[in-house]
Amino acid sequence: MEFRPTPDQYAWTFGGVAPTHRITPGTALKLWTEDAFSGRLQRTSDRPSQVLDMTQVNPQTGPFHVEGAEPGDTLALHIVDLTPARDWAASTTIPFFAR
């Protein structure tokens, strides 16, 4: 299954979000997501304080409902490949973030 979410399909929290898909165990997934800054840092002149919306950082693709999985089950995932979306990266320090 392949899923390239649009920005309105990202989850912005861990938990409390309805599944985007129902899958069966053994399903191979090809997924995309955006970087931690939601793609908003594009140039060296972009200032995080001016371009970031702190309610939309760390976009998550999913969640996925795995048929037959029960609360407390451990699911094994096999990551075959990780490919960066860009040939460059960004980093920043944001006061009071992740305290």
TIVO-2410 file (N, C-alpha, C; in nm, 3 decimals):
# residues 99
REC num residu      c1      c2      c3 atome chaine
REC   1      M   0.084  -0.117   0.000     N      A
REC   1      M   0.000   0.000   0.000    CA      A
REC   1      M   0.089   0.124   0.000     C      A
REC   2      E   0.052   0.224  -0.078     N      A
REC   2      E   0.127   0.348  -0.086    CA      A
REC   2      E   0.041   0.463  -0.036     C      A
REC   3      F   0.101   0.550   0.047     N      A
REC   3      F   0.027   0.663   0.103    CA      A
REC   3      F   0.118   0.785   0.110     C      A
REC   4      R   0.086   0.886   0.032     N      A
REC   4      R   0.155   1.015   0.034    CA      A
REC   4      R   0.053   1.117   0.084     C      A
REC   5      P   0.052   1.144   0.215     N      A
REC   5      P  -0.051   1.232   0.271    CA      A
REC   5      P  -0.034   1.376   0.227     C      A
REC   6      T  -0.146   1.444   0.219     N      A
REC   6      T  -0.145   1.589   0.198    CA      A
REC   6      T  -0.135   1.654   0.336     C      A
REC   7      P  -0.097   1.781   0.346     N      A
REC   7      P  -0.082   1.843   0.478    CA      A
REC   7      P  -0.204   1.829   0.568     C      A
REC   8      D  -0.323   1.828   0.512     N      A
REC   8      D  -0.443   1.816   0.597    CA      A
REC   8      D  -0.464   1.673   0.649     C      A
REC   9      Q  -0.384   1.577   0.600     N      A
REC   9      Q  -0.395   1.439   0.646    CA      A
REC   9      Q  -0.292   1.402   0.751     C      A
REC  10      Y  -0.200   1.492   0.784     N      A
REC  10      Y  -0.101   1.462   0.887    CA      A
REC  10      Y  -0.166   1.463   1.025     C      A
REC  11      A  -0.109   1.384   1.114     N      A
REC  11      A  -0.148   1.388   1.255    CA      A
REC  11      A  -0.046   1.476   1.325     C      A
REC  12      W  -0.093   1.560   1.414     N      A
REC  12      W  -0.004   1.654   1.483    CA      A
REC  12      W   0.014   1.619   1.630     C      A
REC  13      T  -0.038   1.505   1.672     N      A
REC  13      T  -0.023   1.460   1.810    CA      A
REC  13      T   0.009   1.312   1.809     C      A
REC  14      F   0.054   1.262   1.923     N      A
REC  14      F   0.074   1.118   1.940    CA      A
REC  14      F  -0.049   1.066   2.014     C      A
REC  15      G  -0.136   0.998   1.944     N      A
REC  15      G  -0.257   0.944   2.003    CA      A
REC  15      G  -0.376   1.036   1.984     C      A
REC  16      G  -0.494   0.981   1.996     N      A
REC  16      G  -0.616   1.059   1.987    CA      A
REC  16      G  -0.656   1.097   1.846     C      A
REC  17      V  -0.597   1.031   1.745     N      A
REC  17      V  -0.628   1.060   1.605    CA      A
REC  17      V  -0.683   0.934   1.541     C      A
REC  18      A  -0.787   0.948   1.462     N      A
REC  18      A  -0.846   0.832   1.394    CA      A
REC  18      A  -0.748   0.774   1.293     C      A
REC  19      P  -0.748   0.643   1.275     N      A
REC  19      P  -0.658   0.581   1.176    CA      A
REC  19      P  -0.688   0.631   1.034     C      A
REC  20      T  -0.581   0.647   0.957     N      A
REC  20      T  -0.598   0.686   0.816    CA      A
REC  20      T  -0.631   0.565   0.730     C      A
REC  21      H  -0.586   0.447   0.772     N      A
REC  21      H  -0.607   0.325   0.695    CA      A
REC  21      H  -0.623   0.206   0.790     C      A
REC  22      R  -0.690   0.104   0.740     N      A
REC  22      R  -0.697  -0.025   0.809    CA      A
REC  22      R  -0.614  -0.120   0.725     C      A
REC  23      I  -0.519  -0.188   0.789     N      A
REC  23      I  -0.431  -0.280   0.716    CA      A
REC  23      I  -0.428  -0.415   0.786     C      A
REC  24      T  -0.388  -0.515   0.713     N      A
REC  24      T  -0.374  -0.649   0.770    CA      A
REC  24      T  -0.226  -0.672   0.801     C      A
REC  25      P  -0.198  -0.760   0.899     N      A
REC  25      P  -0.058  -0.790   0.929    CA      A
REC  25      P   0.014  -0.838   0.803     C      A
REC  26      G   0.138  -0.795   0.787     N      A
REC  26      G   0.217  -0.834   0.671    CA      A
REC  26      G   0.207  -0.737   0.554     C      A
REC  27      T   0.123  -0.635   0.566     N      A
REC  27      T   0.109  -0.538   0.458    CA      A
REC  27      T   0.238  -0.457   0.442     C      A
REC  28      A   0.287  -0.447   0.320     N      A
REC  28      A   0.404  -0.363   0.292    CA      A
REC  28      A   0.354  -0.221   0.267     C      A
REC  29      L   0.415  -0.125   0.335     N      A
REC  29      L   0.374   0.015   0.324    CA      A
REC  29      L   0.485   0.096   0.260     C      A
REC  30      K   0.450   0.184   0.169     N      A
REC  30      K   0.542   0.283   0.114    CA      A
REC  30      K   0.483   0.418   0.153     C      A
REC  31      L   0.553   0.487   0.245     N      A
REC  31      L   0.497   0.607   0.307    CA      A
REC  31      L   0.588   0.727   0.288     C      A
REC  32      W   0.528   0.844   0.296     N      A
REC  32      W   0.601   0.971   0.293    CA      A
REC  32      W   0.555   1.055   0.411     C      A
REC  33      T   0.641   1.144   0.453     N      A
REC  33      T   0.604   1.244   0.551    CA      A
REC  33      T   0.691   1.367   0.527     C      A
REC  34      E   0.661   1.473   0.594     N      A
REC  34      E   0.736   1.598   0.581    CA      A
REC  34      E   0.837   1.604   0.695     C      A
REC  35      D   0.933   1.694   0.685     N      A
REC  35      D   1.032   1.708   0.792    CA      A
REC  35      D   0.967   1.768   0.917     C      A
REC  36      A   1.045   1.775   1.024     N      A
REC  36      A   0.993   1.822   1.152    CA      A
REC  36      A   0.939   1.964   1.147     C      A
REC  37      F   0.986   2.043   1.049     N      A
REC  37      F   0.942   2.182   1.036    CA      A
REC  37      F   0.830   2.197   0.934     C      A
REC  38      S   0.771   2.088   0.893     N      A
REC  38      S   0.659   2.088   0.797    CA      A
REC  38      S   0.698   2.153   0.664     C      A
REC  39      G   0.826   2.146   0.630     N      A
REC  39      G   0.873   2.200   0.504    CA      A
REC  39      G   0.879   2.352   0.499     C      A
REC  40      R   0.863   2.417   0.612     N      A
REC  40      R   0.855   2.563   0.613    CA      A
REC  40      R   0.991   2.633   0.614     C      A
REC  41      L   1.097   2.562   0.651     N      A
REC  41      L   1.231   2.620   0.642    CA      A
REC  41      L   1.288   2.581   0.507     C      A
REC  42      Q   1.302   2.676   0.418     N      A
REC  42      Q   1.348   2.648   0.282    CA      A
REC  42      Q   1.479   2.718   0.246     C      A
REC  43      R   1.506   2.831   0.310     N      A
REC  43      R   1.623   2.912   0.278    CA      A
REC  43      R   1.700   2.944   0.406     C      A
REC  44      T   1.826   2.976   0.392     N      A
REC  44      T   1.906   3.013   0.510    CA      A
REC  44      T   1.854   3.139   0.575     C      A
REC  45      S   1.778   3.217   0.502     N      A
REC  45      S   1.721   3.340   0.559    CA      A
REC  45      S   1.589   3.318   0.633     C      A
REC  46      D   1.531   3.197   0.623     N      A
REC  46      D   1.406   3.168   0.694    CA      A
REC  46      D   1.432   3.162   0.844     C      A
REC  47      R   1.361   3.243   0.920     N      A
REC  47      R   1.373   3.243   1.065    CA      A
REC  47      R   1.258   3.161   1.123     C      A
REC  48      P   1.290   3.058   1.202     N      A
REC  48      P   1.185   2.975   1.259    CA      A
REC  48      P   1.077   3.055   1.330     C      A
REC  49      S   1.114   3.161   1.402     N      A
REC  49      S   1.016   3.241   1.474    CA      A
REC  49      S   0.917   3.310   1.381     C      A
REC  50      Q   0.953   3.323   1.255     N      A
REC  50      Q   0.866   3.390   1.158    CA      A
REC  50      Q   0.789   3.294   1.068     C      A
REC  51      V   0.844   3.175   1.041     N      A
REC  51      V   0.780   3.086   0.943    CA      A
REC  51      V   0.715   2.962   1.004     C      A
REC  52      L   0.748   2.929   1.129     N      A
REC  52      L   0.690   2.807   1.188    CA      A
REC  52      L   0.559   2.836   1.259     C      A
REC  53      D   0.468   2.741   1.246     N      A
REC  53      D   0.345   2.737   1.325    CA      A
REC  53      D   0.367   2.623   1.424     C      A
REC  54      M   0.388   2.655   1.551     N      A
REC  54      M   0.424   2.553   1.650    CA      A
REC  54      M   0.315   2.449   1.672     C      A
REC  55      T   0.194   2.472   1.623     N      A
REC  55      T   0.091   2.368   1.630    CA      A
REC  55      T   0.105   2.269   1.514     C      A
REC  56      Q   0.195   2.300   1.422     N      A
REC  56      Q   0.215   2.212   1.307    CA      A
REC  56      Q   0.363   2.183   1.286     C      A
REC  57      V   0.426   2.129   1.390     N      A
REC  57      V   0.562   2.078   1.378    CA      A
REC  57      V   0.556   1.927   1.405     C      A
REC  58      N   0.653   1.857   1.353     N      A
REC  58      N   0.661   1.711   1.364    CA      A
REC  58      N   0.538   1.639   1.308     C      A
REC  59      P   0.506   1.660   1.180     N      A
REC  59      P   0.390   1.593   1.121    CA      A
REC  59      P   0.408   1.441   1.120     C      A
REC  60      Q   0.302   1.371   1.150     N      A
REC  60      Q   0.304   1.224   1.154    CA      A
REC  60      Q   0.217   1.168   1.043     C      A
REC  61      T   0.267   1.066   0.975     N      A
REC  61      T   0.190   0.993   0.876    CA      A
REC  61      T   0.122   0.876   0.947     C      A
REC  62      G  -0.010   0.869   0.935     N      A
REC  62      G  -0.083   0.764   1.004    CA      A
REC  62      G  -0.178   0.829   1.104     C      A
REC  63      P  -0.219   0.756   1.204     N      A
REC  63      P  -0.185   0.619   1.239    CA      A
REC  63      P  -0.257   0.517   1.151     C      A
REC  64      F  -0.214   0.393   1.164     N      A
REC  64      F  -0.272   0.282   1.090    CA      A
REC  64      F  -0.335   0.183   1.187     C      A
REC  65      H  -0.454   0.137   1.154     N      A
REC  65      H  -0.520   0.034   1.235    CA      A
REC  65      H  -0.478  -0.100   1.178     C      A
REC  66      V  -0.412  -0.182   1.260     N      A
REC  66      V  -0.370  -0.315   1.216    CA      A
REC  66      V  -0.477  -0.415   1.260     C      A
REC  67      E  -0.540  -0.477   1.163     N      A
REC  67      E  -0.647  -0.574   1.192    CA      A
REC  67      E  -0.594  -0.683   1.285     C      A
REC  68      G  -0.669  -0.713   1.388     N      A
REC  68      G  -0.634  -0.820   1.482    CA      A
REC  68      G  -0.545  -0.776   1.596     C      A
REC  69      A  -0.485  -0.659   1.587     N      A
REC  69      A  -0.399  -0.611   1.696    CA      A
REC  69      A  -0.486  -0.565   1.812     C      A
REC  70      E  -0.443  -0.594   1.931     N      A
REC  70      E  -0.515  -0.559   2.052    CA      A
REC  70      E  -0.431  -0.463   2.135     C      A
REC  71      P  -0.494  -0.379   2.218     N      A
REC  71      P  -0.416  -0.292   2.307    CA      A
REC  71      P  -0.317  -0.375   2.388     C      A
REC  72      G  -0.194  -0.330   2.394     N      A
REC  72      G  -0.090  -0.401   2.467    CA      A
REC  72      G  -0.007  -0.494   2.381     C      A
REC  73      D  -0.053  -0.525   2.259     N      A
REC  73      D   0.025  -0.609   2.168    CA      A
REC  73      D   0.152  -0.537   2.125     C      A
REC  74      T   0.255  -0.613   2.098     N      A
REC  74      T   0.378  -0.560   2.041    CA      A
REC  74      T   0.378  -0.592   1.893     C      A
REC  75      L   0.396  -0.489   1.810     N      A
REC  75      L   0.400  -0.509   1.666    CA      A
REC  75      L   0.543  -0.493   1.617     C      A
REC  76      A   0.588  -0.585   1.532     N      A
REC  76      A   0.722  -0.578   1.475    CA      A
REC  76      A   0.714  -0.511   1.338     C      A
REC  77      L   0.796  -0.409   1.319     N      A
REC  77      L   0.803  -0.340   1.191    CA      A
REC  77      L   0.941  -0.362   1.132     C      A
REC  78      H   0.946  -0.388   1.003     N      A
REC  78      H   1.073  -0.405   0.934    CA      A
REC  78      H   1.089  -0.289   0.836     C      A
REC  79      I   1.186  -0.201   0.864     N      A
REC  79      I   1.211  -0.086   0.778    CA      A
REC  79      I   1.310  -0.131   0.671     C      A
REC  80      V   1.266  -0.126   0.546     N      A
REC  80      V   1.347  -0.173   0.434    CA      A
REC  80      V   1.437  -0.061   0.383     C      A
REC  81      D   1.386   0.062   0.380     N      A
REC  81      D   1.463   0.172   0.323    CA      A
REC  81      D   1.413   0.304   0.379     C      A
REC  82      L   1.504   0.396   0.404     N      A
REC  82      L   1.471   0.533   0.441    CA      A
REC  82      L   1.544   0.624   0.343     C      A
REC  83      T   1.471   0.710   0.277     N      A
REC  83      T   1.531   0.800   0.181    CA      A
REC  83      T   1.494   0.943   0.218     C      A
REC  84      P   1.593   1.029   0.243     N      A
REC  84      P   1.561   1.169   0.274    CA      A
REC  84      P   1.489   1.235   0.156     C      A
REC  85      A   1.401   1.326   0.187     N      A
REC  85      A   1.324   1.396   0.083    CA      A
REC  85      A   1.406   1.506   0.016     C      A
REC  86      R   1.513   1.549   0.082     N      A
REC  86      R   1.594   1.660   0.030    CA      A
REC  86      R   1.742   1.627   0.044     C      A
REC  87      D   1.826   1.701  -0.027     N      A
REC  87      D   1.970   1.680  -0.015    CA      A
REC  87      D   2.033   1.777   0.084     C      A
REC  88      W   1.952   1.837   0.169     N      A
REC  88      W   1.999   1.930   0.271    CA      A
REC  88      W   1.914   1.912   0.396     C      A
REC  89      A   1.959   1.968   0.507     N      A
REC  89      A   1.885   1.955   0.632    CA      A
REC  89      A   1.886   2.088   0.706     C      A
REC  90      A   1.800   2.099   0.805     N      A
REC  90      A   1.791   2.221   0.886    CA      A
REC  90      A   1.784   2.181   1.032     C      A
REC  91      S   1.835   2.268   1.115     N      A
REC  91      S   1.829   2.248   1.259    CA      A
REC  91      S   1.812   2.384   1.325     C      A
REC  92      T   1.750   2.387   1.440     N      A
REC  92      T   1.732   2.512   1.511    CA      A
REC  92      T   1.712   2.484   1.659     C      A
REC  93      T   1.733   2.584   1.739     N      A
REC  93      T   1.702   2.579   1.882    CA      A
REC  93      T   1.583   2.669   1.906     C      A
REC  94      I   1.480   2.614   1.967     N      A
REC  94      I   1.357   2.689   1.993    CA      A
REC  94      I   1.338   2.698   2.144     C      A
REC  95      P   1.339   2.818   2.199     N      A
REC  95      P   1.324   2.833   2.345    CA      A
REC  95      P   1.198   2.764   2.398     C      A
REC  96      F   1.215   2.692   2.508     N      A
REC  96      F   1.107   2.623   2.579    CA      A
REC  96      F   1.042   2.509   2.501     C      A
REC  97      F   1.100   2.469   2.388     N      A
REC  97      F   1.046   2.358   2.309    CA      A
REC  97      F   1.103   2.228   2.362     C      A
REC  98      A   1.019   2.130   2.384     N      A
REC  98      A   1.058   1.996   2.431    CA      A
REC  98      A   1.117   2.000   2.571     C      A
REC  99      R   1.056   2.079   2.656     N      A
REC  99      R   1.101   2.083   2.796    CA      A
REC  99      R   1.048   1.968   2.871     C      A
***
